[in-house]
Amino acid sequence: MLEEAEQLLLAEGRAPLEAPRAREVQQQGGVTAYRIRDPEGTEGWVHQSTLMGRRSFVVRGAPGSEVMLRRRAEDQASPVARLRPGVVGRLRACEPANPWCEAQIGEYRGFVKRTDIWGVGTSEEVK
């Protein structure tokens, strides 16, 4: 069965998992499982109870590199935090034609470029 879904969900343990727009759902004996994919491309099935509807992302990049979380959606805006690859954050909003997304990592809020994160499509809207 296929069902409409959010693209990225947060699993217990804060590991982000991708569930494509039309995701595969398996129901058997009252148990619902979803086919998912992690940032490394590994696919599998997870039980519905381990997923939360909150959108999340993972910072991309080479080991030792940094991505800036900025105060405004501008390259010149002041940095709020420096993010290392592998950091997991919450997507608060992304406008379809905007290269920036509003994000939150712990108590830090700001804007990050879509190209610097895994978990949101190039023109996807997140509300």
GIRA-V984364 format. One record per backbone hydrogen bond with DSSP energy under -1.0 kcal/mol. CO is the residue of the C=O (numbers start at 0). NH is the residue of the N-H. Records with the same first field share a line. If there is no record, write none. Layout:
CO: NH / NH
This chain:
0: 24
2: 22
6: 18
8: 16
9: 51
10: 13
14: 10
16: 8
17: 36
20: 4
22: 2
23: 34
25: 32
27: 30
30: 27
31: 47
32: 25
33: 45
35: 43
36: 17
37: 40
41: 37
43: 35
45: 33
46: 49
47: 50
49: 11
51: 9
54: 90
56: 88
57: 117
58: 85
61: 64
66: 82
68: 79 / 80
69: 110
71: 73
73: 76
77: 70
80: 68
82: 66
83: 86
86: 58
88: 56
89: 103
92: 101
93: 125
94: 97
98: 113
100: 111
101: 91 / 92
102: 109
103: 89
104: 107
107: 104
109: 102
110: 69
111: 100
112: 115
113: 116
115: 59
117: 57
125: 93
